[in-house]
């Protein structure tokens, strides 16, 4: 992505913020449904027989396949936070592309890799 660093911040971080704000608005109107959804997804991503890093990589692969840009960014961030390497990340893209073809490949080599580069550079 050829933009200045402020534009990059706005794109990735603002996209995740948009999701969180939209979720909060939804929660105001449908609190029980929203709570149930978030309780369920939180439980799905807890450490278990499959480690959190691998769960984030699975979710990333599905997000790339589904071409869900918000989830691509969100699960890229999660995978990095749980220690995913660039090689693991790229293999996840490759598996997703093996099933999703060119559409998944294009999401992987563009948005997913750009997200990886961004979140890797701001990793705490």
The first five atom37 places (N, CA, C, CB, O) and aatype in JSON, in Angstrom:
{
  "aatype": [20, 20, 20, 20, 20, 20, 20, 20, 20, 20, 20, 20, 20, 20, 20, 20, 20, 20, 20, 20, 20, 20, 20, 20, 20, 20, 20, 20, 20, 20, 20, 20, 20, 20, 20, 20, 20, 20, 20, 20, 20, 20, 20, 20, 20, 20, 20, 20, 20, 20, 20, 20, 20, 20, 20, 20, 20, 20, 20, 20, 20, 20, 20, 20, 20, 20, 20, 20, 20, 20, 20, 20, 20, 20, 20, 20, 20, 20, 20, 20, 20, 20, 20, 20, 20, 20, 20, 20, 20, 20, 20, 20, 20, 20, 20, 20, 20, 20, 20, 20, 20, 20, 20, 20, 20, 20, 20, 20, 20, 20, 20, 20, 20, 20, 20, 20, 20, 20, 20, 20, 20, 20, 20, 20],
  "atom_mask": [
    [1, 1, 1, 1, 1],
    [1, 1, 1, 1, 1],
    [1, 1, 1, 1, 1],
    [1, 1, 1, 1, 1],
    [1, 1, 1, 1, 1],
    [1, 1, 1, 1, 1],
    [1, 1, 1, 1, 1],
    [1, 1, 1, 1, 1],
    [1, 1, 1, 1, 1],
    [1, 1, 1, 1, 1],
    [1, 1, 1, 1, 1],
    [1, 1, 1, 1, 1],
    [1, 1, 1, 1, 1],
    [1, 1, 1, 1, 1],
    [1, 1, 1, 1, 1],
    [1, 1, 1, 1, 1],
    [1, 1, 1, 1, 1],
    [1, 1, 1, 1, 1],
    [1, 1, 1, 1, 1],
    [1, 1, 1, 1, 1],
    [1, 1, 1, 1, 1],
    [1, 1, 1, 1, 1],
    [1, 1, 1, 1, 1],
    [1, 1, 1, 1, 1],
    [1, 1, 1, 1, 1],
    [1, 1, 1, 1, 1],
    [1, 1, 1, 1, 1],
    [1, 1, 1, 1, 1],
    [1, 1, 1, 1, 1],
    [1, 1, 1, 1, 1],
    [1, 1, 1, 1, 1],
    [1, 1, 1, 1, 1],
    [1, 1, 1, 1, 1],
    [1, 1, 1, 1, 1],
    [1, 1, 1, 1, 1],
    [1, 1, 1, 1, 1],
    [1, 1, 1, 1, 1],
    [1, 1, 1, 1, 1],
    [1, 1, 1, 1, 1],
    [1, 1, 1, 1, 1],
    [1, 1, 1, 1, 1],
    [1, 1, 1, 1, 1],
    [1, 1, 1, 1, 1],
    [1, 1, 1, 1, 1],
    [1, 1, 1, 1, 1],
    [1, 1, 1, 1, 1],
    [1, 1, 1, 1, 1],
    [1, 1, 1, 1, 1],
    [1, 1, 1, 1, 1],
    [1, 1, 1, 1, 1],
    [1, 1, 1, 1, 1],
    [1, 1, 1, 1, 1],
    [1, 1, 1, 1, 1],
    [1, 1, 1, 1, 1],
    [1, 1, 1, 1, 1],
    [1, 1, 1, 1, 1],
    [1, 1, 1, 1, 1],
    [1, 1, 1, 1, 1],
    [1, 1, 1, 1, 1],
    [1, 1, 1, 1, 1],
    [1, 1, 1, 1, 1],
    [1, 1, 1, 1, 1],
    [1, 1, 1, 1, 1],
    [1, 1, 1, 1, 1],
    [1, 1, 1, 1, 1],
    [1, 1, 1, 1, 1],
    [1, 1, 1, 1, 1],
    [1, 1, 1, 1, 1],
    [1, 1, 1, 1, 1],
    [1, 1, 1, 1, 1],
    [1, 1, 1, 1, 1],
    [1, 1, 1, 1, 1],
    [1, 1, 1, 1, 1],
    [1, 1, 1, 1, 1],
    [1, 1, 1, 1, 1],
    [1, 1, 1, 1, 1],
    [1, 1, 1, 1, 1],
    [1, 1, 1, 1, 1],
    [1, 1, 1, 1, 1],
    [1, 1, 1, 1, 1],
    [1, 1, 1, 1, 1],
    [1, 1, 1, 1, 1],
    [1, 1, 1, 1, 1],
    [1, 1, 1, 1, 1],
    [1, 1, 1, 1, 1],
    [1, 1, 1, 1, 1],
    [1, 1, 1, 1, 1],
    [1, 1, 1, 1, 1],
    [1, 1, 1, 1, 1],
    [1, 1, 1, 1, 1],
    [1, 1, 1, 1, 1],
    [1, 1, 1, 1, 1],
    [1, 1, 1, 1, 1],
    [1, 1, 1, 1, 1],
    [1, 1, 1, 1, 1],
    [1, 1, 1, 1, 1],
    [1, 1, 1, 1, 1],
    [1, 1, 1, 1, 1],
    [1, 1, 1, 1, 1],
    [1, 1, 1, 1, 1],
    [1, 1, 1, 1, 1],
    [1, 1, 1, 1, 1],
    [1, 1, 1, 1, 1],
    [1, 1, 1, 1, 1],
    [1, 1, 1, 1, 1],
    [1, 1, 1, 1, 1],
    [1, 1, 1, 1, 1],
    [1, 1, 1, 1, 1],
    [1, 1, 1, 1, 1],
    [1, 1, 1, 1, 1],
    [1, 1, 1, 1, 1],
    [1, 1, 1, 1, 1],
    [1, 1, 1, 1, 1],
    [1, 1, 1, 1, 1],
    [1, 1, 1, 1, 1],
    [1, 1, 1, 1, 1],
    [1, 1, 1, 1, 1],
    [1, 1, 1, 1, 1],
    [1, 1, 1, 1, 1],
    [1, 1, 1, 1, 1],
    [1, 1, 1, 1, 1],
    [1, 1, 1, 1, 1],
    [1, 1, 1, 1, 1],
    [1, 1, 1, 1, 1]
  ],
  "atom_positions": [
    [[0.86, -1.17, 0.0], [0.0, 0.0, 0.0], [0.9, 1.23, 0.0], [-0.97, 0.0, 1.23], [1.69, 1.42, 0.93]],
    [[0.8, 2.06, -1.02], [1.62, 3.26, -1.13], [0.86, 4.47, -0.59], [2.03, 3.5, -2.59], [0.19, 5.18, -1.33]],
    [[0.99, 4.69, 0.71], [0.39, 5.85, 1.36], [1.3, 6.28, 2.48], [-1.04, 5.53, 1.89], [2.23, 5.57, 2.85]],
    [[1.03, 7.47, 3.01], [1.85, 7.89, 4.13], [1.41, 7.13, 5.39], [1.76, 9.42, 4.35], [0.34, 6.52, 5.41]],
    [[2.23, 7.18, 6.43], [1.97, 6.37, 7.62], [0.67, 6.74, 8.31], [3.11, 6.52, 8.59], [0.03, 5.87, 8.9]],
    [[0.25, 7.99, 8.25], [-1.02, 8.39, 8.86], [-2.2, 7.75, 8.13], [-1.16, 9.93, 8.85], [-3.17, 7.32, 8.77]],
    [[-2.14, 7.68, 6.8], [-3.19, 7.02, 6.04], [-3.26, 5.54, 6.39], [-2.97, 7.2, 4.54], [-4.35, 4.98, 6.51]],
    [[-2.11, 4.9, 6.54], [-2.08, 3.48, 6.91], [-2.73, 3.3, 8.26], [-0.63, 2.93, 6.92], [-3.56, 2.4, 8.43]],
    [[-2.37, 4.12, 9.24], [-2.99, 4.03, 10.56], [-4.49, 4.14, 10.42], [-2.45, 5.13, 11.51], [-5.23, 3.34, 10.99]],
    [[-4.94, 5.13, 9.67], [-6.38, 5.33, 9.52], [-7.04, 4.12, 8.87], [-6.64, 6.58, 8.7], [-8.14, 3.75, 9.28]],
    [[-6.43, 3.52, 7.89], [-7.04, 2.4, 7.18], [-7.21, 1.17, 8.07], [-6.21, 2.04, 5.97], [-8.32, 0.67, 8.2]],
    [[-6.15, 0.69, 8.68], [-6.22, -0.54, 9.46], [-6.89, -0.33, 10.82], [-4.83, -1.1, 9.66], [-7.84, -1.02, 11.16]],
    [[-6.39, 0.61, 11.56], [-6.94, 0.83, 12.9], [-8.36, 1.37, 12.84], [-6.05, 1.78, 13.68], [-9.2, 1.0, 13.66]],
    [[-8.64, 2.24, 11.9], [-10.0, 2.76, 11.77], [-10.98, 1.68, 11.3], [-10.02, 3.95, 10.79], [-12.14, 1.69, 11.7]],
    [[-10.53, 0.76, 10.48], [-11.4, -0.34, 10.05], [-11.8, -1.2, 11.24], [-10.71, -1.19, 8.99], [-12.97, -1.58, 11.36]],
    [[-10.85, -1.51, 12.1], [-11.17, -2.3, 13.29], [-12.05, -1.49, 14.23], [-9.88, -2.74, 14.02], [-12.97, -2.05, 14.84]],
    [[-11.79, -0.21, 14.37], [-12.63, 0.65, 15.19], [-14.06, 0.73, 14.63], [-12.02, 2.06, 15.28], [-15.02, 0.71, 15.4]],
    [[-14.2, 0.8, 13.32], [-15.53, 0.8, 12.69], [-16.31, -0.44, 13.08], [-15.4, 0.89, 11.16], [-17.5, -0.36, 13.4]],
    [[-15.64, -1.59, 13.07], [-16.29, -2.84, 13.45], [-16.75, -2.79, 14.91], [-15.34, -4.03, 13.23], [-17.87, -3.17, 15.24]],
    [[-15.87, -2.32, 15.77], [-16.21, -2.24, 17.19], [-17.36, -1.27, 17.44], [-14.99, -1.82, 18.01], [-18.24, -1.55, 18.25]],
    [[-17.35, -0.15, 16.75], [-18.43, 0.83, 16.92], [-19.75, 0.27, 16.38], [-18.09, 2.15, 16.19], [-20.8, 0.45, 16.99]],
    [[-19.7, -0.41, 15.25], [-20.9, -1.03, 14.7], [-21.45, -2.1, 15.63], [-20.61, -1.63, 13.34], [-22.66, -2.23, 15.79]],
    [[-20.54, -2.86, 16.24], [-20.97, -3.89, 17.19], [-21.64, -3.27, 18.4], [-19.78, -4.75, 17.63], [-22.64, -3.79, 18.9]],
    [[-21.09, -2.16, 18.88], [-21.68, -1.47, 20.03], [-23.08, -0.95, 19.71], [-20.78, -0.31, 20.49], [-23.99, -1.04, 20.54]],
    [[-23.25, -0.43, 18.53], [-24.57, 0.06, 18.11], [-25.56, -1.1, 18.04], [-24.48, 0.78, 16.73], [-26.71, -0.98, 18.47]],
    [[-25.12, -2.21, 17.5], [-25.98, -3.39, 17.4], [-26.35, -3.89, 18.8], [-25.27, -4.5, 16.6], [-27.49, -4.29, 19.04]],
    [[-25.37, -3.86, 19.7], [-25.6, -4.32, 21.08], [-26.66, -3.49, 21.79], [-24.29, -4.28, 21.87], [-27.39, -4.01, 22.63]],
    [[-26.76, -2.21, 21.46], [-27.77, -1.35, 22.08], [-29.18, -1.81, 21.72], [-27.58, 0.1, 21.63], [-30.08, -1.74, 22.56]],
    [[-29.39, -2.28, 20.51], [-30.72, -2.69, 20.06], [-31.0, -4.17, 20.32], [-30.87, -2.4, 18.58], [-32.14, -4.55, 20.58]],
    [[-29.97, -5.0, 20.24], [-30.13, -6.44, 20.41], [-29.09, -6.97, 21.4], [-30.0, -7.17, 19.04], [-28.2, -7.73, 21.02]],
    [[-29.19, -6.57, 22.67], [-28.15, -6.91, 23.63], [-27.97, -8.41, 23.88], [-28.44, -6.24, 24.92], [-26.84, -8.88, 23.97]],
    [[-29.03, -9.15, 23.99], [-28.9, -10.59, 24.28], [-28.29, -11.34, 23.1], [-30.26, -11.18, 24.62], [-27.43, -12.2, 23.29]],
    [[-28.74, -11.02, 21.9], [-28.2, -11.67, 20.71], [-26.71, -11.35, 20.56], [-28.99, -11.24, 19.46], [-25.9, -12.23, 20.28]],
    [[-26.38, -10.08, 20.74], [-24.99, -9.66, 20.6], [-24.12, -10.32, 21.67], [-24.87, -8.12, 20.69], [-23.03, -10.8, 21.37]],
    [[-24.6, -10.34, 22.9], [-23.85, -11.0, 23.98], [-23.65, -12.47, 23.68], [-24.57, -10.83, 25.33], [-22.56, -13.0, 23.87]],
    [[-24.71, -13.13, 23.21], [-24.6, -14.55, 22.88], [-23.57, -14.8, 21.78], [-25.94, -15.1, 22.45], [-22.79, -15.75, 21.85]],
    [[-23.59, -13.96, 20.78], [-22.64, -14.1, 19.68], [-21.21, -13.92, 20.17], [-22.95, -13.09, 18.57], [-20.33, -14.74, 19.88]],
    [[-20.97, -12.85, 20.92], [-19.61, -12.59, 21.39], [-19.15, -13.61, 22.43], [-19.52, -11.2, 21.98], [-17.97, -13.97, 22.45]],
    [[-20.04, -14.08, 23.29], [-19.68, -15.14, 24.24], [-19.26, -16.4, 23.48], [-20.85, -15.45, 25.19], [-18.27, -17.05, 23.82]],
    [[-20.04, -16.74, 22.45], [-19.73, -17.92, 21.65], [-18.39, -17.78, 20.95], [-20.83, -18.17, 20.62], [-17.55, -18.68, 21.03]],
    [[-18.17, -16.67, 20.26], [-16.92, -16.53, 19.51], [-15.72, -16.43, 20.46], [-16.98, -15.29, 18.61], [-14.65, -16.95, 20.15]],
    [[-15.9, -15.77, 21.59], [-14.8, -15.71, 22.57], [-14.42, -17.11, 23.05], [-15.19, -14.83, 23.78], [-13.24, -17.43, 23.16]],
    [[-15.42, -17.93, 23.32], [-15.16, -19.31, 23.76], [-14.45, -20.11, 22.66], [-16.48, -20.01, 24.16], [-13.58, -20.93, 22.96]],
    [[-14.82, -19.87, 21.41], [-14.19, -20.58, 20.29], [-12.71, -20.28, 20.17], [-14.89, -20.22, 18.99], [-11.94, -21.13, 19.71]],
    [[-12.29, -19.09, 20.57], [-10.9, -18.69, 20.41], [-10.06, -18.9, 21.67], [-10.83, -17.26, 20.0], [-8.89, -18.51, 21.7]],
    [[-10.64, -19.5, 22.71], [-9.87, -19.81, 23.91], [-8.88, -20.94, 23.62], [-10.82, -20.22, 25.08], [-9.1, -21.76, 22.73]],
    [[-7.81, -20.95, 24.37], [-6.82, -22.02, 24.26], [-7.51, -23.35, 24.55], [-5.62, -21.78, 25.24], [-8.3, -23.45, 25.49]],
    [[-7.22, -24.35, 23.76], [-7.77, -25.68, 23.95], [-6.82, -26.68, 23.33], [-9.2, -25.81, 23.34], [-5.6, -26.53, 23.42]],
    [[-7.37, -27.68, 22.7], [-6.52, -28.64, 21.98], [-5.78, -27.95, 20.84], [-7.36, -29.81, 21.43], [-4.69, -28.38, 20.44]],
    [[-6.38, -26.89, 20.33], [-5.74, -26.06, 19.3], [-5.33, -24.75, 19.97], [-6.7, -25.8, 18.06], [-6.14, -24.11, 20.64]],
    [[-4.09, -24.36, 19.78], [-3.57, -23.14, 20.39], [-4.22, -21.9, 19.77], [-2.03, -23.07, 20.23], [-4.73, -21.95, 18.65]],
    [[-4.18, -20.79, 20.52], [-4.79, -19.54, 20.05], [-4.2, -19.07, 18.72], [-4.61, -18.46, 21.1], [-4.93, -18.57, 17.86]],
    [[-2.89, -19.22, 18.55], [-2.26, -18.79, 17.3], [-2.85, -19.56, 16.12], [-0.73, -19.0, 17.37], [-3.19, -18.96, 15.1]],
    [[-2.96, -20.86, 16.26], [-3.5, -21.67, 15.17], [-4.96, -21.33, 14.91], [-3.35, -23.15, 15.49], [-5.4, -21.34, 13.76]],
    [[-5.72, -21.04, 15.95], [-7.12, -20.66, 15.77], [-7.21, -19.35, 14.99], [-7.83, -20.52, 17.14], [-8.08, -19.19, 14.13]],
    [[-6.32, -18.41, 15.28], [-6.32, -17.16, 14.53], [-5.93, -17.39, 13.07], [-5.35, -16.16, 15.18], [-6.49, -16.76, 12.17]],
    [[-4.99, -18.3, 12.83], [-4.59, -18.6, 11.46], [-5.72, -19.31, 10.7], [-3.32, -19.47, 11.46], [-5.92, -19.06, 9.51]],
    [[-6.45, -20.19, 11.37], [-7.6, -20.84, 10.74], [-8.63, -19.77, 10.36], [-8.24, -21.9, 11.7], [-9.12, -19.75, 9.24]],
    [[-8.93, -18.9, 11.31], [-9.9, -17.83, 11.04], [-9.42, -16.92, 9.91], [-10.14, -17.0, 12.31], [-10.23, -16.48, 9.09]],
    [[-8.14, -16.65, 9.87], [-7.58, -15.85, 8.78], [-7.8, -16.53, 7.44], [-6.09, -15.59, 9.01], [-8.24, -15.9, 6.49]],
    [[-7.49, -17.82, 7.36], [-7.67, -18.56, 6.12], [-9.12, -18.54, 5.64], [-7.21, -19.99, 6.28], [-9.39, -18.38, 4.45]],
    [[-10.05, -18.7, 6.57], [-11.47, -18.65, 6.22], [-11.85, -17.24, 5.79], [-12.35, -19.1, 7.42], [-12.61, -17.07, 4.83]],
    [[-11.32, -16.24, 6.47], [-11.61, -14.84, 6.12], [-11.13, -14.51, 4.72], [-10.97, -13.89, 7.13], [-11.82, -13.82, 3.96]],
    [[-9.94, -14.99, 4.38], [-9.41, -14.76, 3.03], [-10.3, -15.46, 2.01], [-7.94, -15.26, 2.91], [-10.65, -14.87, 0.99]],
    [[-10.65, -16.69, 2.27], [-11.52, -17.46, 1.38], [-12.86, -16.74, 1.18], [-11.76, -18.87, 1.93], [-13.37, -16.67, 0.06]],
    [[-13.42, -16.2, 2.28], [-14.71, -15.51, 2.23], [-14.59, -14.07, 1.72], [-15.36, -15.51, 3.6], [-15.6, -13.41, 1.48]],
    [[-13.36, -13.59, 1.56], [-13.07, -12.21, 1.15], [-13.69, -11.2, 2.11], [-13.59, -11.98, -0.27], [-14.24, -10.18, 1.68]],
    [[-13.6, -11.49, 3.39], [-14.14, -10.62, 4.44], [-13.01, -9.72, 4.93], [-14.75, -11.47, 5.62], [-12.19, -10.12, 5.75]],
    [[-12.98, -8.5, 4.4], [-11.85, -7.61, 4.66], [-11.68, -7.27, 6.14], [-12.01, -6.34, 3.87], [-10.55, -7.21, 6.63]],
    [[-12.77, -7.04, 6.86], [-12.66, -6.72, 8.28], [-12.04, -7.89, 9.04], [-14.05, -6.38, 8.87], [-11.16, -7.7, 9.87]],
    [[-12.5, -9.1, 8.75], [-11.96, -10.27, 9.44], [-10.52, -10.56, 9.03], [-12.83, -11.48, 9.17], [-9.74, -11.04, 9.85]],
    [[-10.17, -10.28, 7.79], [-8.77, -10.45, 7.37], [-7.87, -9.59, 8.25], [-8.58, -10.08, 5.87], [-6.86, -10.06, 8.77]],
    [[-8.24, -8.33, 8.42], [-7.43, -7.43, 9.25], [-7.44, -7.87, 10.72], [-7.93, -5.97, 9.12], [-6.4, -7.91, 11.36]],
    [[-8.62, -8.19, 11.23], [-8.77, -8.54, 12.64], [-7.98, -9.81, 12.99], [-10.26, -8.73, 12.99], [-7.28, -9.85, 14.0]],
    [[-8.1, -10.84, 12.15], [-7.41, -12.1, 12.45], [-5.93, -12.06, 12.1], [-8.07, -13.24, 11.7], [-5.15, -12.83, 12.65]],
    [[-5.54, -11.16, 11.21], [-4.11, -10.92, 11.01], [-3.52, -10.36, 12.29], [-3.86, -9.95, 9.81], [-2.48, -10.83, 12.77]],
    [[-4.18, -9.37, 12.84], [-3.73, -8.76, 14.11], [-3.67, -9.82, 15.19], [-4.67, -7.61, 14.53], [-2.69, -9.88, 15.94]],
    [[-4.7, -10.65, 15.29], [-4.74, -11.69, 16.31], [-3.63, -12.72, 16.13], [-6.08, -12.38, 16.3], [-3.02, -13.16, 17.1]],
    [[-3.38, -13.1, 14.89], [-2.33, -14.09, 14.63], [-0.96, -13.54, 15.03], [-2.32, -14.5, 13.14], [-0.15, -14.25, 15.63]],
    [[-0.71, -12.3, 14.7], [0.57, -11.68, 15.07], [0.68, -11.56, 16.59], [0.71, -10.28, 14.41], [1.74, -11.84, 17.16]],
    [[-0.39, -11.14, 17.24], [-0.37, -11.02, 18.7], [-0.1, -12.36, 19.39], [-1.71, -10.45, 19.2], [0.42, -12.38, 20.51]],
    [[-0.42, -13.45, 18.73], [-0.19, -14.77, 19.3], [1.06, -15.44, 18.72], [-1.4, -15.67, 19.08], [1.25, -16.64, 18.88]],
    [[1.9, -14.66, 18.05], [3.22, -15.13, 17.66], [3.35, -15.78, 16.3], [3.68, -16.08, 18.64], [4.33, -16.47, 16.04]],
    [[2.39, -15.58, 15.4], [2.5, -16.17, 14.06], [3.67, -15.54, 13.3], [1.18, -15.97, 13.27], [3.87, -14.33, 13.3]],
    [[4.43, -16.4, 12.66], [5.56, -15.92, 11.85], [5.07, -15.59, 10.44], [6.69, -16.99, 11.79], [3.96, -15.94, 10.05]],
    [[5.91, -14.92, 9.7], [5.57, -14.61, 8.32], [5.39, -15.89, 7.5], [6.65, -13.72, 7.68], [4.5, -15.96, 6.65]],
    [[6.23, -16.89, 7.75], [6.1, -18.16, 7.03], [4.76, -18.83, 7.33], [7.25, -19.1, 7.39], [4.1, -19.33, 6.41]],
    [[4.35, -18.86, 8.59], [3.05, -19.45, 8.95], [1.91, -18.67, 8.3], [2.87, -19.47, 10.5], [0.94, -19.25, 7.81]],
    [[2.05, -17.38, 8.3], [1.06, -16.51, 7.71], [0.92, -16.78, 6.21], [1.42, -15.04, 7.96], [-0.19, -16.9, 5.69]],
    [[2.05, -16.87, 5.52], [2.02, -17.11, 4.08], [1.48, -18.49, 3.74], [3.42, -16.94, 3.49], [0.78, -18.66, 2.75]],
    [[1.81, -19.49, 4.56], [1.26, -20.83, 4.33], [-0.26, -20.83, 4.51], [1.91, -21.85, 5.27], [-0.96, -21.55, 3.8]],
    [[-0.75, -20.05, 5.45], [-2.2, -19.92, 5.64], [-2.84, -19.34, 4.38], [-2.52, -19.03, 6.86], [-3.88, -19.82, 3.93]],
    [[-2.23, -18.32, 3.82], [-2.72, -17.73, 2.57], [-2.71, -18.79, 1.46], [-1.87, -16.5, 2.16], [-3.67, -18.89, 0.69]],
    [[-1.65, -19.55, 1.37], [-1.53, -20.56, 0.32], [-2.63, -21.62, 0.44], [-0.16, -21.23, 0.37], [-3.23, -21.99, -0.57]],
    [[-2.9, -22.09, 1.64], [-3.96, -23.09, 1.82], [-5.31, -22.51, 1.45], [-3.98, -23.61, 3.28], [-6.11, -23.16, 0.79]],
    [[-5.56, -21.28, 1.87], [-6.82, -20.63, 1.52], [-6.94, -20.48, 0.01], [-6.92, -19.25, 2.2], [-8.01, -20.71, -0.55]],
    [[-5.86, -20.1, -0.67], [-5.88, -19.95, -2.12], [-6.05, -21.29, -2.83], [-4.59, -19.27, -2.59], [-6.64, -21.35, -3.9]],
    [[-5.53, -22.37, -2.22], [-5.7, -23.69, -2.83], [-7.18, -24.04, -2.93], [-4.95, -24.76, -2.01], [-7.6, -24.71, -3.88]],
    [[-7.97, -23.6, -1.98], [-9.41, -23.88, -1.98], [-10.2, -22.76, -2.64], [-9.9, -24.09, -0.57], [-11.23, -23.02, -3.26]],
    [[-9.74, -21.53, -2.5], [-10.51, -20.37, -2.97], [-10.06, -19.79, -4.29], [-10.47, -19.32, -1.96], [-10.67, -18.84, -4.78]],
    [[-9.0, -20.32, -4.87], [-8.55, -19.87, -6.18], [-8.02, -18.44, -6.2], [-9.67, -19.98, -7.15], [-7.52, -17.93, -5.2]],
    [[-8.16, -17.83, -7.35], [-7.6, -16.5, -7.58], [-8.15, -15.43, -6.67], [-7.84, -16.1, -8.98], [-7.42, -14.54, -6.27]],
    [[-9.44, -15.5, -6.34], [-10.03, -14.48, -5.46], [-9.38, -14.53, -4.08], [-11.55, -14.69, -5.34], [-9.05, -13.48, -3.52]],
    [[-9.2, -15.72, -3.54], [-8.55, -15.85, -2.23], [-7.07, -15.47, -2.33], [-8.69, -17.29, -1.69], [-6.53, -14.8, -1.45]],
    [[-6.42, -15.9, -3.41], [-5.01, -15.55, -3.6], [-4.83, -14.04, -3.65], [-4.46, -16.19, -4.88], [-3.92, -13.5, -3.02]],
    [[-5.7, -13.34, -4.38], [-5.54, -11.89, -4.5], [-5.78, -11.19, -3.16], [-6.51, -11.34, -5.55], [-5.09, -10.22, -2.85]],
    [[-6.74, -11.65, -2.37], [-6.94, -11.07, -1.03], [-5.72, -11.35, -0.15], [-8.23, -11.64, -0.37], [-5.3, -10.5, 0.63]],
    [[-5.17, -12.54, -0.29], [-4.02, -12.92, 0.54], [-2.77, -12.13, 0.24], [-3.73, -14.36, 0.35], [-2.09, -11.66, 1.16]],
    [[-2.45, -11.98, -1.05], [-1.2, -11.31, -1.4], [-1.3, -9.79, -1.36], [-0.75, -11.75, -2.78], [-0.29, -9.1, -1.47]],
    [[-2.51, -9.27, -1.2], [-2.67, -7.82, -1.09], [-3.06, -7.45, 0.33], [-3.73, -7.3, -2.1], [-2.19, -7.15, 1.15]],
    [[-4.33, -7.47, 0.63], [-4.81, -6.99, 1.93], [-4.2, -7.77, 3.1], [-6.32, -7.1, 1.99], [-3.77, -7.16, 4.08]],
    [[-4.16, -9.09, 3.01], [-3.62, -9.87, 4.13], [-2.14, -9.57, 4.36], [-3.82, -11.37, 3.88], [-1.72, -9.35, 5.5]],
    [[-1.34, -9.55, 3.29], [0.09, -9.27, 3.46], [0.32, -7.83, 3.9], [0.84, -9.53, 2.15], [1.2, -7.57, 4.73]],
    [[-0.45, -6.88, 3.36], [-0.32, -5.49, 3.81], [-0.68, -5.37, 5.29], [-1.22, -4.55, 2.96], [-0.03, -4.65, 6.04]],
    [[-1.73, -6.09, 5.7], [-2.13, -6.09, 7.12], [-1.03, -6.7, 7.98], [-3.45, -6.85, 7.32], [-0.72, -6.19, 9.06]],
    [[-0.44, -7.8, 7.49], [0.66, -8.43, 8.22], [1.81, -7.44, 8.41], [1.15, -9.69, 7.48], [2.33, -7.3, 9.51]],
    [[2.19, -6.77, 7.34], [3.29, -5.81, 7.43], [2.96, -4.68, 8.41], [3.6, -5.22, 6.03], [3.8, -4.28, 9.22]],
    [[1.73, -4.19, 8.34], [1.34, -3.1, 9.24], [1.35, -3.56, 10.7], [-0.04, -2.57, 8.87], [2.01, -2.94, 11.54]],
    [[0.62, -4.63, 11.0], [0.51, -5.04, 12.39], [1.83, -5.58, 12.95], [-0.56, -6.1, 12.53], [2.07, -5.51, 14.16]],
    [[2.68, -6.11, 12.09], [4.02, -6.52, 12.54], [4.85, -5.31, 12.94], [4.74, -7.32, 11.44], [5.65, -5.37, 13.88]],
    [[4.66, -4.22, 12.22], [5.46, -3.03, 12.5], [4.98, -2.29, 13.76], [5.42, -2.08, 11.31], [5.76, -1.56, 14.37]],
    [[3.73, -2.46, 14.15], [3.21, -1.77, 15.34], [3.08, -2.72, 16.53], [1.85, -1.14, 15.04], [2.59, -2.33, 17.58]],
    [[3.53, -3.98, 16.37], [3.44, -4.98, 17.43], [4.16, -4.47, 18.67], [4.02, -6.33, 16.98], [5.28, -3.96, 18.59]],
    [[3.52, -4.63, 19.78], [4.06, -4.13, 21.06], [5.18, -5.0, 21.56], [2.97, -4.06, 22.12], [5.74, -4.73, 22.62]]
  ]
}
